[in-house]
Amino acid sequence: MAVYPLDIAKIFMNGRSQAIRLPKEYRLEGSEVYIKKIEDTGTL
């Protein structure tokens, strides 16, 4: 199994929604992304 280094993103509240602040090197074009949550690791 390959091991990849991980960066950390900050979680914060935006009104009644939870949001994630991405480091600048992860900036994306557009307004939506696909996500998948891996329950046993907490990885998003």
Beta strands, then each sheet from edge to edge (+ up, - down):
strand 1: 10-14
strand 2: 17-21
sheet 1: 1+ 2-
end
